[in-house]
Amino acid sequence: MRIGFTYDLKDDYLALGFGEHEVAEFDSPSTVAAIETALTSLGHEVERVGHVRALAARLVAGWRCDLVFNIAEGIAGFGRESQVPALLEAYGIPYTFSDPLVCALTLHKAMAKHVARGCGIPTPSFVLVSTPEEAAAVTMPLPLFAKPVAEGSSKGVTGKSLATSRAALIDVCTQLLRDYRQPVLVEEYLSGREFTVGILGTGKDARPLATLEVMLRAAATDGSYSYRNKTQWRDYVEYALLEGGDLRRAIEDVALATWACLGCRDAGRVDVRLDGAGQPQLIEVNPLAGLTPGYSDLPMMAEKIGMDYTTLIAEILRSTLARLDAR
């Protein structure tokens, strides 16, 4: 197949004056090269396209391909992850991963939780805060956890995110509102263990790839899976495969139910944390999970179960082609 490849390269945006923190979710040249190499080794012709504006220019000029492998995150707004999928749908070009509706829904963590709750999926109580005054009016019992409603890669999560007093909650919400210019998700703090479930497939064919437990090392800062801990995980975080048993089944049941409820496709991750009673609760969903070898959770899971990187990319493509054939 002739495969177009859409992505957001960190270097492109840094050259335009964006800050390092602003481009945290974007990809490096090595990630782009790794995916291209995998696709080429599977026998496909790959044409690098880049970000949404580069894609738009090509489409207007008449460029077409058989399929687009899309990992573009977008740069602004709640619909940023939907921009490339929506543009491809307008031109009738198939692509990997989830559709525009799913990408927008899951990026906005509060809306995703509303829909998940409607499907009966357990998730901690929450409110959405848009002003410091709204933060002061929150009546949910402490402790509470605050983070931007539409960021990835743990952006905005710091040691201040866990608020144990009303004053601390107002302070962290005020800071997040100022720094990220979007509402803040304030939710019940879950005191139990944290996991991330990798999923391959779509609909009834979706299956867990693996489940990793996220454990902070003694040297970890902030006391949570913060931006600093996540980006410097070799120093601060240990990831361990969760072996079979009742706990793993319960966690993966929540993840698969969430995947089906929200309509996610091909591959991604669902993050789950245990409450004080040890029951799994949905935290958030990533339908456009990172694919950086040796760093991102999905490739890390694959490696831990003996699946090489090219096979992981092949499994993603297999899911995409299977659902296209079914359609």
VOKE-99706 format. One line per field, with one value per residue (C-alpha): x, y, z; residue in one letter. Coordinates in nm, 4 decimals, always signed. Layout:
u	c(X	...) $
v	c(Y	...) $
w	c(Z	...) $
aa	c(A	...) $
END
This chain:
u	c(+0.0000	+0.0947	+0.0717	+0.0757	+0.2242	+0.0896	+0.2565	+0.3557	+0.7317	+0.8620	+1.1427	+0.8995	+0.7098	+1.0186	+1.1489	+0.8248	+0.8836	+0.6766	+0.8113	+0.9369	+0.6385	+0.3920	+0.5247	+0.5590	+0.3101	+0.4721	+0.7169	+1.0898	+1.2619	+1.3600	+0.9949	+0.8931	+1.1856	+1.0982	+0.7373	+0.8431	+1.1000	+0.8413	+0.5873	+0.8495	+0.9686	+0.6075	+0.6224	+0.4485	+0.5528	+0.5580	+0.5302	+0.5914	+0.3312	+0.3652	+0.1145	-0.2439	-0.1572	+0.0906	-0.1785	-0.4360	-0.1993	-0.1314	-0.4975	-0.5964	-0.3184	-0.4616	-0.2405	-0.3944	-0.2854	-0.4341	-0.4216	-0.2866	-0.1001	-0.1928	-0.0233	-0.0774	-0.1855	-0.2806	-0.1865	-0.4924	-0.8445	-1.0458	-1.0723	-0.7013	-0.6638	-0.9678	-0.8294	-0.6397	-0.9092	-1.1811	-0.9838	-0.9156	-1.2841	-1.3720	-1.1526	-1.2564	-0.9146	-0.9004	-0.6692	-0.5498	-0.6880	-1.0032	-1.2419	-1.2930	-1.5754	-1.3749	-1.0598	-1.2451	-1.4481	-1.1523	-0.9316	-1.1923	-1.1638	-1.4849	-1.6993	-1.5422	-1.6272	-1.9875	-2.0281	-1.8470	-2.0760	-2.3720	-2.2380	-2.2104	-1.8305	-1.6951	-1.5072	-1.4382	-1.6732	-1.5701	-1.6549	-1.5286	-1.3844	-1.3576	-1.2822	-1.1172	-1.4626	-1.5899	-1.2918	-1.3853	-1.7404	-1.6395	-1.8005	-1.6693	-1.4811	-1.1036	-0.8513	-0.9125	-0.7004	-0.6800	-0.5466	-0.6169	-0.9229	-0.7652	-0.3933	-0.1867	+0.1536	+0.0642	+0.0984	-0.0190	+0.0152	+0.2535	+0.2894	+0.0235	-0.2366	-0.3279	-0.5164	-0.5687	-0.7239	-0.9712	-0.7016	-0.4683	-0.7453	-0.8160	-0.4438	-0.3771	-0.6922	-0.6009	-0.2529	-0.3769	-0.6435	-0.3776	-0.1138	-0.3305	-0.6264	-0.8805	-1.1099	-0.9664	-1.0937	-1.1282	-1.1993	-1.2143	-0.8641	-0.8135	-0.5675	-0.4981	-0.2541	-0.2361	-0.2378	-0.2430	-0.4015	-0.2859	-0.5592	-0.5396	-0.8388	-1.1836	-1.5282	-1.5749	-1.2207	-1.0579	-0.8281	-0.5820	-0.2218	-0.0937	-0.1492	+0.1332	+0.1389	+0.2812	+0.4896	+0.6809	+1.0365	+1.1646	+1.3373	+1.0190	+0.9090	+0.5606	+0.4064	+0.2059	+0.2472	+0.3376	+0.4762	+0.8268	+0.8028	+0.6544	+0.9085	+1.1991	+1.0547	+1.3883	+1.4798	+1.1427	+0.9018	+0.8961	+0.6585	+0.5708	+0.3504	+0.0431	+0.0128	-0.3109	-0.5678	-0.8852	-0.7353	-0.6030	-0.9361	-1.1261	-0.8953	-0.9041	-1.2831	-1.3110	-1.0651	-1.2397	-1.5836	-1.4534	-1.2956	-1.6244	-1.8420	-1.6448	-1.5973	-1.2157	-1.0353	-0.7195	-0.4892	-0.4509	-0.4531	-0.6975	-0.5674	-0.7223	-0.6645	-0.7944	-1.0090	-0.9704	-1.1694	-0.9466	-1.2044	-1.0840	-1.1967	-1.1506	-0.9094	-0.8789	-0.8507	-0.5804	-0.7002	-0.3878	-0.1215	+0.2467	+0.4584	+0.8112	+1.0260	+1.1732	+0.9657	+0.5922	+0.3759	+0.2346	+0.5738	+0.6978	+0.4101	+0.4776	+0.8446	+0.7651	+0.5442	+0.7961	+0.6331	+0.8792	+0.8094	+0.7393	+0.4847	+0.3101	+0.2797	+0.1613	-0.1107	-0.2334	-0.2510	-0.4228	-0.6989	-0.7401	-0.7644	-1.0013	-1.2531	-1.2209	-1.2920	-1.5918	-1.7258) $
v	c(+0.0000	+0.3616	+0.5015	+0.8700	+0.9485	+1.2401	+1.3565	+1.6643	+1.7000	+1.8778	+2.0433	+2.2034	+2.3801	+2.4718	+2.6457	+2.8477	+2.9697	+2.7230	+2.6267	+2.2813	+2.2230	+2.3204	+2.0507	+1.7774	+1.5493	+1.5845	+1.3414	+1.3331	+1.2495	+0.9112	+0.8173	+0.9177	+0.7190	+0.4117	+0.4032	+0.4639	+0.1838	-0.0550	+0.0249	-0.0073	-0.3424	-0.4631	-0.3964	-0.0589	+0.2590	+0.5433	+0.9121	+1.1567	+1.4341	+1.5966	+1.8211	+1.9127	+2.2212	+2.0239	+1.7616	+2.0253	+2.1775	+1.8383	+1.7408	+2.0665	+2.0114	+1.6701	+1.4363	+1.1012	+0.7716	+0.4332	+0.4912	+0.7422	+0.6332	+0.9190	+1.0146	+1.3934	+1.5532	+1.9003	+2.2288	+2.4132	+2.3614	+2.0691	+1.9321	+1.9356	+1.5571	+1.5445	+1.7804	+1.5256	+1.2535	+1.5050	+1.6356	+1.2826	+1.1940	+1.5012	+1.3638	+1.0007	+0.8720	+0.5939	+0.6245	+0.4476	+0.4952	+0.6640	+0.8978	+1.2736	+1.2246	+0.9875	+1.2002	+1.5128	+1.3307	+1.1589	+1.4680	+1.6458	+1.4266	+1.5503	+1.4793	+1.1349	+1.0634	+1.1764	+0.9332	+0.6516	+0.6956	+0.6634	+0.3215	+0.2207	+0.2457	+0.3358	+0.6651	+0.9011	+1.1877	+1.5148	+1.8753	+2.1103	+2.4415	+2.7450	+3.0237	+3.0556	+3.1342	+2.7990	+2.6295	+2.7954	+2.6634	+2.2957	+2.0933	+1.7436	+1.5949	+1.6315	+1.5210	+1.6161	+1.5950	+1.8772	+1.8758	+2.0486	+1.8982	+1.8529	+1.7825	+1.4674	+1.3410	+1.4419	+1.8105	+2.0260	+1.7458	+1.8432	+1.7972	+2.0674	+1.8621	+1.6668	+1.9231	+1.8448	+2.1801	+2.4229	+2.6888	+2.4483	+2.3575	+2.7231	+2.7859	+2.4979	+2.5658	+2.9341	+2.8419	+2.5809	+2.8164	+3.0798	+2.8495	+2.6301	+2.8583	+2.5782	+2.4406	+2.2293	+1.8817	+1.8390	+1.4825	+1.2552	+1.1353	+0.7619	+0.6319	+0.2910	+0.1482	+0.2883	+0.0925	+0.1516	-0.1024	-0.1291	-0.2294	-0.3584	-0.3867	-0.2436	-0.3363	-0.7059	-0.7746	-0.5458	-0.7212	-0.6216	-0.6113	-0.5954	-0.4131	-0.2202	-0.1039	+0.2458	+0.2589	+0.5621	+0.5017	+0.6363	+0.9251	+1.0323	+1.3921	+1.5360	+1.2195	+1.1482	+1.0388	+1.3971	+1.5510	+1.5453	+1.1843	+1.0689	+1.2448	+1.1275	+0.7840	+0.6015	+0.7877	+0.8071	+0.5371	+0.1606	-0.0165	-0.3776	-0.6224	-0.7192	-1.0952	-1.2872	-1.3120	-1.1508	-0.8024	-0.8032	-0.9308	-0.6602	-0.3836	-0.5046	-0.5434	-0.1729	-0.0830	-0.2902	-0.1637	+0.1935	+0.1237	-0.0157	+0.2535	+0.5414	+0.3753	+0.3707	+0.1926	-0.0008	+0.0701	+0.2908	+0.2934	+0.3189	+0.4401	+0.2857	+0.3434	+0.1580	+0.3370	+0.2972	-0.0281	-0.1732	-0.1342	-0.0291	+0.3158	+0.4788	+0.7740	+0.8610	+0.7253	+0.7753	+0.6668	+0.8148	+0.6650	+0.7456	+0.5087	+0.6137	+0.2991	+0.2634	+0.5486	+0.5285	+0.2887	+0.0912	-0.0081	-0.0746	-0.3170	-0.4909	-0.5321	-0.6754	-0.9476	-1.0308	-0.8442	-0.6492	-0.2978	-0.3922	-0.6516	-0.3874	-0.1583	-0.4557	-0.5320	-0.1729	-0.1905	-0.5279	-0.3816	-0.0839	-0.2998	-0.5473	-0.2762	-0.1177	-0.4557	-0.5052	-0.1646) $
w	c(+0.0000	-0.0421	+0.3109	+0.3984	+0.7367	+0.9442	+1.2649	+1.4645	+1.4918	+1.8012	+1.6079	+1.3616	+1.6394	+1.8429	+1.5310	+1.5241	+1.8792	+2.0817	+2.4245	+2.5201	+2.7499	+2.4753	+2.2418	+2.5040	+2.3278	+1.9857	+1.8318	+1.7733	+1.4434	+1.5885	+1.6527	+1.3017	+1.1600	+1.3702	+1.2480	+0.8884	+0.9091	+1.0525	+0.7812	+0.5081	+0.6441	+0.6206	+0.2461	+0.2277	+0.0503	+0.3017	+0.2232	+0.5057	+0.5219	+0.8644	+1.0407	+0.9530	+0.7488	+0.5389	+0.4859	+0.3868	+0.1298	-0.0266	-0.0415	-0.2066	-0.4601	-0.5484	-0.3454	-0.2486	-0.0932	+0.0022	+0.3782	+0.6295	+0.9394	+1.1703	+1.4969	+1.4671	+1.7965	+1.6698	+1.8302	+1.9643	+2.0962	+2.2278	+1.8731	+1.7951	+1.7794	+1.5487	+1.2838	+1.0747	+1.0934	+1.0009	+0.7042	+0.5807	+0.6093	+0.4033	+0.1253	+0.1683	+0.2724	+0.5347	+0.8343	+1.1462	+1.4974	+1.6210	+1.4411	+1.5015	+1.7513	+1.9704	+1.9543	+2.0680	+2.3327	+2.4976	+2.4920	+2.7072	+3.0153	+3.1780	+2.8717	+2.8377	+3.2018	+3.1507	+2.8598	+3.0416	+3.3400	+3.1069	+3.0102	+3.3761	+3.3929	+3.7387	+3.7513	+4.0436	+4.1215	+3.9590	+3.8835	+3.6150	+3.7350	+3.5042	+3.7545	+4.0969	+4.2350	+4.1101	+4.2747	+4.6033	+4.5666	+4.5285	+4.8069	+4.7349	+5.0316	+5.0448	+4.9298	+4.5666	+4.2539	+3.9973	+3.6410	+3.3073	+3.1412	+2.7979	+2.8191	+2.7754	+2.8899	+3.2483	+3.1551	+3.4433	+3.6992	+3.9809	+4.3529	+4.3966	+4.2055	+4.5176	+4.7266	+5.0945	+5.1871	+5.0303	+5.0093	+4.8270	+4.5828	+4.5000	+4.4587	+4.2191	+4.0150	+3.9832	+3.8615	+3.6121	+3.4741	+3.4184	+3.2704	+3.0464	+2.9639	+2.9888	+3.2599	+3.5399	+3.6184	+3.9950	+4.0976	+4.3959	+4.4819	+4.4347	+4.6928	+4.5386	+4.2829	+3.9279	+3.6018	+3.2293	+2.9944	+2.6336	+2.3896	+2.0332	+1.8013	+1.7487	+1.8790	+1.9524	+1.8293	+2.0882	+2.3340	+2.6045	+2.4906	+2.8480	+3.1754	+3.3383	+3.6975	+3.7395	+4.0573	+4.1819	+4.2958	+4.6271	+4.4451	+4.2651	+4.3040	+4.3464	+4.4942	+4.1789	+3.8164	+3.7367	+3.4199	+3.5640	+3.6791	+3.3494	+3.1277	+3.3465	+3.4131	+3.4148	+3.7335	+3.9020	+3.7794	+3.7583	+3.5187	+3.5967	+3.4079	+3.6039	+3.5918	+3.5541	+3.8302	+3.9559	+3.9829	+3.6285	+3.4942	+3.6828	+3.5570	+3.1970	+3.2107	+3.2982	+3.0211	+2.7531	+2.8553	+2.8287	+2.4880	+2.3568	+2.5170	+2.3661	+2.0267	+2.0228	+1.7384	+1.6492	+1.9452	+2.2500	+2.6276	+2.9142	+3.2521	+3.5632	+3.9349	+4.2386	+4.4946	+4.8701	+4.8573	+4.5848	+4.3064	+3.9571	+3.8410	+3.5016	+3.5037	+3.1348	+2.7815	+2.5199	+2.1733	+2.0113	+2.2345	+2.1968	+1.9870	+2.0827	+2.1205	+2.4682	+2.6094	+2.5324	+2.7311	+2.4369	+2.2874	+2.6413	+2.6991	+2.3688	+2.4561	+2.7990	+2.6468	+2.3736	+2.0836	+1.8714	+1.7505	+1.3883	+1.5013	+1.7125	+1.4098	+1.2025	+1.4592	+1.4427	+1.0626	+1.0786	+1.2939	+1.0614	+0.7493	+0.9173	+1.0089	+0.6634	+0.5035	+0.7312	+0.6319) $
aa	c(M	R	I	G	F	T	Y	D	L	K	D	D	Y	L	A	L	G	F	G	E	H	E	V	A	E	F	D	S	P	S	T	V	A	A	I	E	T	A	L	T	S	L	G	H	E	V	E	R	V	G	H	V	R	A	L	A	A	R	L	V	A	G	W	R	C	D	L	V	F	N	I	A	E	G	I	A	G	F	G	R	E	S	Q	V	P	A	L	L	E	A	Y	G	I	P	Y	T	F	S	D	P	L	V	C	A	L	T	L	H	K	A	M	A	K	H	V	A	R	G	C	G	I	P	T	P	S	F	V	L	V	S	T	P	E	E	A	A	A	V	T	M	P	L	P	L	F	A	K	P	V	A	E	G	S	S	K	G	V	T	G	K	S	L	A	T	S	R	A	A	L	I	D	V	C	T	Q	L	L	R	D	Y	R	Q	P	V	L	V	E	E	Y	L	S	G	R	E	F	T	V	G	I	L	G	T	G	K	D	A	R	P	L	A	T	L	E	V	M	L	R	A	A	A	T	D	G	S	Y	S	Y	R	N	K	T	Q	W	R	D	Y	V	E	Y	A	L	L	E	G	G	D	L	R	R	A	I	E	D	V	A	L	A	T	W	A	C	L	G	C	R	D	A	G	R	V	D	V	R	L	D	G	A	G	Q	P	Q	L	I	E	V	N	P	L	A	G	L	T	P	G	Y	S	D	L	P	M	M	A	E	K	I	G	M	D	Y	T	T	L	I	A	E	I	L	R	S	T	L	A	R	L	D	A	R) $
END
